[in-house]
Amino acid sequence: MKKLKVKSLLIIQLLIVSLVFNNVSSAQIRVDQDGHVGIGTIVTSSDSRAYIDCVLGNSYKTGLIIDQTSTALAPAIGLMIKHSSLYSGNPFEIITNGSRTTFINSIGGINTNRDVKLSFCNLNILGGQVNTTSDLNVKSNITEIDNPIELVLKINGYTYNYSEEFAAKHLIEDNHTRSGVIAQEIAEIMPWAVTEVDSVLTVDYNSIIPLLIEVVQYQNEQLQSLRQELNSINEALSTPQSEINEIKFYPNPASTSVVIEHGQNISNGSIGIFDLTGKTVLNHTINSESESTLVDISHLENGMYIFSVIQNGISIIQEQIIVTH
């Protein structure tokens, strides 16, 4: 009989606790019949300070709110983690002085509108600027990129829209035209830049940037080389055509030697002798202090040869000479 009374008292006490925690509007801690808990708050339709699994009345549809105020749903300083399937806003927010500073939207986009620093793996976000960890001290196996131009030329750019199924699944309301690459193509060129997430391939666009840097540097080197070549051509063309026309080759035919009269206007010059296939058979440096150059051809076989006066690497005049012994 005593045991029955004790059990009855326990049941009554539990009912009283349940009533206090679940039905009294002024309670600071509330537990409903499903085990959901509200801590440090008055669970009404107008106030919310700190909820854990707040589904009481299904008013705020919020998983967790950490707040320092008691006068508004949106906390002045705090953290809000919301149930995205029940709440149409952002599932994660950080609030500072009543203003949303950082949030993750329904498709996983991270936004910051204050000088708030966030770190995710090798990403750092500060005031809306996203930086990737790139310190030399934390890298290994560093090698220069081989054939960057060849790699870039294999990459195709496209414009596209997301498929309706993908847009609906990831709550992409503004399915506007975008530009980018195709992950399957990048996987064949740069497999390290492609990752599979939930059976969908993603591309690390940051991995493409170093290729573009290398290409720009290579193009700059080629441009400098072309400029030097152009300067050489301009220097070669600085010899007046009238002086070029005065250059003479004799005798022709020749047997032992050929004289080239060029005056003293040929600087950094040479005499090149080529056979009819274009093969160089002799190269003779011009003495810039002399007005003529004597070229020994006694060792050449009989035949037709092309004699060329070359200045700064550019042929300014050619003559066909017959060699006969």
C-alpha positions as CSV (number, residue, x, y, z in Angstrom):
1,M,0.0,0.0,0.0
2,K,2.9,2.3,0.8
3,K,4.6,1.5,-2.4
4,L,1.4,2.3,-4.3
5,K,1.2,5.7,-2.6
6,V,4.9,6.5,-3.5
7,K,4.3,5.6,-7.1
8,S,1.2,7.8,-7.2
9,L,3.1,10.7,-5.7
10,L,5.9,10.3,-8.3
11,I,3.4,10.3,-11.1
12,I,1.6,13.4,-9.7
13,Q,5.0,15.2,-9.4
14,L,5.9,14.3,-13.0
15,L,2.6,15.7,-14.2
16,I,3.1,18.9,-12.2
17,V,6.7,19.3,-13.7
18,S,5.3,18.7,-17.2
19,L,2.6,21.3,-16.6
20,V,5.1,23.8,-15.3
21,F,7.6,23.3,-18.1
22,N,5.1,22.9,-20.9
23,N,2.0,25.0,-20.2
24,V,3.1,28.0,-18.0
25,S,3.8,30.9,-20.3
26,S,6.3,32.5,-17.9
27,A,8.5,29.4,-17.6
28,Q,12.2,29.9,-18.4
29,I,12.7,26.2,-19.2
30,R,10.0,24.2,-21.0
31,V,9.8,20.6,-22.1
32,D,6.9,19.4,-24.1
33,Q,5.5,15.8,-24.3
34,D,7.8,15.0,-27.3
35,G,10.9,15.9,-25.4
36,H,11.6,19.2,-27.1
37,V,13.4,21.7,-24.9
38,G,13.3,25.5,-24.7
39,I,16.0,27.1,-22.5
40,G,16.1,30.7,-21.2
41,T,13.1,31.8,-23.2
42,I,9.4,32.4,-23.1
43,V,8.0,30.4,-26.0
44,T,5.3,32.6,-27.4
45,S,4.5,33.8,-30.9
46,S,6.4,37.0,-30.4
47,D,9.6,36.2,-28.5
48,S,12.6,33.9,-28.9
49,R,15.9,34.2,-27.0
50,A,17.5,30.7,-26.9
51,Y,15.9,27.6,-28.3
52,I,17.2,24.1,-28.7
53,D,15.1,22.2,-31.3
54,C,12.4,24.8,-31.1
55,V,9.3,23.2,-32.7
56,L,6.9,24.2,-29.9
57,G,3.9,25.6,-31.8
58,N,6.1,25.5,-34.9
59,S,6.2,29.3,-34.8
60,Y,9.8,30.1,-35.6
61,K,11.0,27.0,-37.5
62,T,14.4,27.4,-36.0
63,G,16.8,24.7,-34.9
64,L,19.0,26.8,-32.6
65,I,19.2,30.5,-31.7
66,I,21.9,31.9,-29.4
67,D,20.8,35.5,-28.5
68,Q,21.4,38.2,-26.0
69,T,18.1,39.9,-26.4
70,S,14.5,39.1,-25.5
71,T,12.6,41.6,-27.5
72,A,12.7,40.3,-31.1
73,L,13.0,37.2,-33.1
74,A,16.0,38.4,-35.0
75,P,18.8,38.5,-32.3
76,A,20.9,41.6,-31.8
77,I,24.1,39.6,-31.3
78,G,24.0,35.9,-31.8
79,L,23.9,32.8,-34.0
80,M,20.9,31.3,-35.8
81,I,20.7,27.8,-37.3
82,K,17.4,27.3,-39.0
83,H,15.5,24.4,-40.5
84,S,15.8,25.2,-44.2
85,S,12.9,22.9,-45.2
86,L,10.6,24.9,-42.9
87,Y,12.1,28.3,-43.1
88,S,12.3,30.2,-46.4
89,G,15.3,32.3,-45.4
90,N,19.0,31.4,-44.8
91,P,19.6,28.2,-42.8
92,F,22.6,29.7,-41.0
93,E,23.1,33.3,-39.9
94,I,25.4,35.3,-37.7
95,I,23.8,38.5,-36.4
96,T,25.7,41.5,-34.9
97,N,23.9,44.5,-33.4
98,G,20.7,43.5,-35.2
99,S,22.4,43.3,-38.6
100,R,23.0,40.1,-40.5
101,T,26.8,40.0,-41.0
102,T,27.4,36.4,-42.3
103,F,25.0,33.8,-43.7
104,I,24.9,30.6,-45.7
105,N,22.1,30.6,-48.2
106,S,19.9,27.7,-49.3
107,I,22.4,26.6,-52.0
108,G,25.5,26.7,-49.9
109,G,26.7,30.2,-50.8
110,I,28.6,32.0,-48.1
111,N,28.1,35.7,-47.9
112,T,29.7,38.3,-45.6
113,N,28.8,42.0,-45.5
114,R,31.0,43.0,-42.5
115,D,34.7,42.6,-41.6
116,V,33.9,39.1,-40.2
117,K,36.6,36.5,-40.6
118,L,35.6,32.9,-41.3
119,S,37.9,29.9,-42.0
120,F,36.9,26.8,-43.9
121,C,39.7,24.3,-44.5
122,N,42.1,26.3,-46.8
123,L,39.7,29.2,-47.4
124,N,39.6,32.4,-45.4
125,I,36.8,34.9,-45.8
126,L,37.2,38.4,-44.5
127,G,34.8,41.2,-45.2
128,G,33.5,39.4,-48.3
129,Q,36.9,38.7,-49.7
130,V,37.8,35.0,-50.1
131,N,41.5,34.1,-49.8
132,T,43.0,30.6,-50.4
133,T,45.9,29.4,-48.2
134,S,49.0,29.7,-50.3
135,D,51.9,29.9,-47.9
136,L,55.2,28.4,-49.1
137,N,55.8,27.0,-45.7
138,V,52.7,24.7,-45.9
139,K,53.4,23.4,-49.4
140,S,55.3,20.4,-50.7
141,N,56.1,18.8,-54.1
142,I,56.3,22.2,-55.7
143,T,57.0,22.0,-59.4
144,E,56.6,24.4,-62.3
145,I,53.7,23.8,-64.7
146,D,54.9,22.1,-68.0
147,N,53.3,23.2,-71.3
148,P,50.8,25.6,-69.8
149,I,49.8,26.9,-73.3
150,E,49.1,23.3,-74.5
151,L,46.9,22.8,-71.4
152,V,45.0,26.1,-71.9
153,L,44.4,25.4,-75.5
154,K,42.6,22.2,-74.6
155,I,40.2,24.1,-72.3
156,N,36.9,25.1,-73.8
157,G,34.7,27.9,-72.4
158,Y,30.9,27.7,-72.5
159,T,27.7,29.5,-71.5
160,Y,25.0,27.5,-69.9
161,N,22.0,27.3,-67.5
162,Y,21.5,24.7,-64.8
163,S,19.1,21.9,-65.6
164,E,15.6,22.3,-64.2
165,E,16.1,19.2,-62.0
166,F,19.4,20.5,-60.5
167,A,18.0,24.0,-60.0
168,A,14.9,22.7,-58.2
169,K,16.9,20.3,-56.0
170,H,19.3,23.1,-54.9
171,L,16.7,25.8,-54.7
172,I,18.3,27.9,-57.4
173,E,15.5,30.4,-58.2
174,D,17.6,32.7,-60.5
175,N,18.7,30.2,-63.1
176,H,20.3,32.8,-65.3
177,T,22.9,32.2,-68.0
178,R,26.4,31.5,-66.6
179,S,29.8,30.9,-68.1
180,G,32.3,28.3,-67.2
181,V,33.9,25.0,-68.2
182,I,32.8,21.3,-68.3
183,A,34.1,19.3,-65.5
184,Q,34.4,16.1,-67.5
185,E,36.7,17.9,-70.0
186,I,38.8,19.4,-67.2
187,A,39.2,16.0,-65.7
188,E,41.0,14.8,-68.8
189,I,43.3,17.8,-68.8
190,M,43.7,18.6,-65.1
191,P,42.3,15.8,-63.0
192,W,43.6,17.4,-59.8
193,A,41.1,20.3,-60.3
194,V,38.0,18.1,-60.4
195,T,36.2,16.7,-57.3
196,E,33.0,14.6,-57.1
197,V,30.4,15.8,-54.6
198,D,27.1,13.8,-54.3
199,S,27.7,12.2,-57.7
200,V,28.2,15.7,-59.3
201,L,31.6,16.8,-60.6
202,T,32.9,20.2,-59.4
203,V,35.8,22.3,-60.7
204,D,38.3,24.2,-58.7
205,Y,38.6,27.3,-60.9
206,N,41.5,28.6,-58.8
207,S,43.6,25.7,-60.3
208,I,43.1,27.2,-63.7
209,I,44.4,30.6,-62.8
210,P,48.1,29.6,-62.5
211,L,47.9,28.2,-66.0
212,L,46.8,31.6,-67.3
213,I,49.6,33.3,-65.4
214,E,52.2,31.0,-67.0
215,V,50.7,31.6,-70.5
216,V,50.8,35.4,-70.0
217,Q,54.5,35.2,-69.0
218,Y,55.3,33.0,-72.0
219,Q,53.5,35.4,-74.3
220,N,55.4,38.3,-72.8
221,E,58.7,36.5,-73.5
222,Q,57.7,35.9,-77.1
223,L,56.7,39.5,-77.4
224,Q,60.1,40.7,-76.2
225,S,61.8,38.3,-78.6
226,L,59.7,39.6,-81.5
227,R,60.5,43.2,-80.5
228,Q,64.3,42.4,-80.5
229,E,63.9,40.7,-83.9
230,L,62.0,43.7,-85.2
231,N,64.7,46.0,-83.9
232,S,67.3,43.9,-85.8
233,I,65.2,44.2,-89.0
234,N,64.9,47.9,-88.6
235,E,68.7,48.2,-88.1
236,A,69.2,46.1,-91.2
237,L,66.8,48.2,-93.1
238,S,68.7,51.3,-91.9
239,T,71.2,50.7,-94.7
240,P,69.9,52.8,-97.6
241,Q,68.7,50.8,-100.6
242,S,71.0,52.8,-102.9
243,E,74.0,51.5,-100.9
244,I,72.6,47.9,-101.0
245,N,72.3,48.2,-104.8
246,E,76.0,49.1,-105.0
247,I,77.1,45.8,-103.5
248,K,78.9,43.8,-106.1
249,F,79.9,40.1,-106.5
250,Y,82.7,39.0,-108.9
251,P,83.9,37.2,-110.8
252,N,81.0,35.1,-111.9
253,P,81.6,32.3,-112.8
254,A,84.4,31.9,-110.3
255,S,87.0,29.2,-109.6
256,T,89.1,30.0,-106.6
257,S,87.7,33.1,-104.9
258,V,84.9,35.7,-105.0
259,V,85.1,39.3,-104.1
260,I,82.2,41.1,-102.5
261,E,82.4,44.9,-102.6
262,H,80.1,46.3,-99.8
263,G,81.7,49.5,-98.6
264,Q,82.1,50.3,-94.9
265,N,78.3,50.5,-94.2
266,I,77.9,46.9,-93.2
267,S,78.1,46.5,-89.4
268,N,77.6,43.2,-87.7
269,G,77.6,41.5,-91.1
270,S,78.7,38.3,-92.8
271,I,78.7,36.5,-96.1
272,G,76.7,33.3,-96.3
273,I,77.1,30.7,-99.0
274,F,74.2,28.2,-99.6
275,D,73.7,25.4,-102.0
276,L,70.5,25.2,-104.0
277,T,68.8,23.1,-101.3
278,G,69.3,26.0,-98.8
279,K,72.0,24.2,-96.9
280,T,74.8,26.5,-95.5
281,V,78.1,25.5,-96.9
282,L,80.2,28.5,-95.7
283,N,79.8,31.6,-93.5
284,H,82.4,34.3,-93.6
285,T,82.5,37.3,-91.2
286,I,82.7,40.8,-92.8
287,N,85.4,43.2,-91.6
288,S,83.4,46.4,-91.0
289,E,86.6,48.5,-91.5
290,S,87.1,47.1,-95.0
291,E,85.2,48.0,-98.1
292,S,85.3,44.5,-99.6
293,T,85.6,40.8,-98.5
294,L,87.5,38.0,-100.3
295,V,85.9,34.6,-99.9
296,D,87.9,31.4,-100.7
297,I,85.8,29.0,-102.8
298,S,88.6,26.6,-103.9
299,H,87.2,23.8,-101.8
300,L,83.7,24.0,-103.2
301,E,82.5,21.5,-105.7
302,N,81.4,22.7,-109.1
303,G,77.9,24.0,-109.2
304,M,75.5,26.9,-108.5
305,Y,75.7,28.6,-105.1
306,I,73.8,31.5,-103.5
307,F,75.9,34.2,-102.0
308,S,74.1,36.4,-99.4
309,V,75.2,39.5,-97.5
310,I,73.7,39.3,-94.0
311,Q,73.4,42.2,-91.6
312,N,72.1,41.8,-88.1
313,G,70.8,38.3,-89.0
314,I,68.9,39.6,-92.0
315,S,69.8,38.9,-95.6
316,I,69.9,42.2,-97.4
317,I,71.0,41.1,-100.9
318,Q,71.7,37.8,-102.7
319,E,73.6,36.7,-105.8
320,Q,73.8,33.4,-107.6
321,I,77.5,32.5,-108.4
322,I,78.6,29.6,-110.6
323,V,81.6,27.8,-109.2
324,T,83.8,25.9,-111.8
325,H,87.3,24.6,-111.4
